[in-house]
């Protein structure tokens, strides 16, 4: 029973991450204009924090996250991607 419950949690987490990734891709040009050369944290199809360096982004996120994990990206006009 515990394994089934854990699987559901992971399935939901991946669905949310997929939705946030699709939102990111669909809004990339606007994000490049609004957050150039910044790290952004996306949760539930919203920017929940942004900063020019990762350490400050983590500080800004910590108060908003609770148990949920955001999808973090670095916005660059050259399309650099950070995998965490």
N, C-alpha and C positions, 0 to 999 in steps of 0.2 A: 504493500500500500504506500509506504513512504517513497519508494522508487517512482511510482506512478505520479505522485504529487510533485516530486522534484522534476520529473520530465515535463509536466504541465508548466511549471515555473519557468524552465528553460525555453520551452516553446513560446510562451508569452513574451519573454525577454527578447528572443530573436525576432519575433513579429514586430515588436516595438522598434528595435534597432533597424530593421529593414524599412519600416515606415519612415523613420528619421533620415535614413540614408537616401531614400527616394526624394524626400522633401529637400534635403541638401542639394541633390543633383538638379532638381527642378528649379531651385532658387539660387543656383551658384552665381550667376552674373550679378544679381542684386547683392549677394553676400560679398563678392569681390569689391563692389562699389562701397558698401557700408562698413566692411571690416578688413580693409587691405592690410596684409602683412600682420595679421593677428590670429591668435588661437581663439576658437569659439567652442562652446559646449552646447550641444543640441539635446533637448529632451522634449518629447511629445510635440515635435514639429515646431519648436520655439528655441530661440537663442536664450539660454538661461544665464550665460556669462560670456565675457570676452575680455581678452587682455593681450598685451604685446609680448608677454613671456608666460611660459607654462606655469611657473611657480605662483604668479599672481592669479592666473586662471584657477588653479586649485584652491587658493584662499577664497576667491569669490564664490566658487561652487559649493564649498563645504557647508555653508549655511542653508543651501537650497535643496540639497539632494535627498536627504533622508536615506532610504534604502535603495533608491534607484541610481543606476549608472548612466551617465550621459555618453553621447557619441562625440568625441573630441576631434576637431580638424584644425589644420593650419590653413588659413586663407592666403593664397598667393596668386598673383596674376599668371605666374608660370605653372601653376597647378601642382605644387609640391604637396605630397601627402605624408602625414605622420601616422604611423601605426603604433598603437600602444597596447 
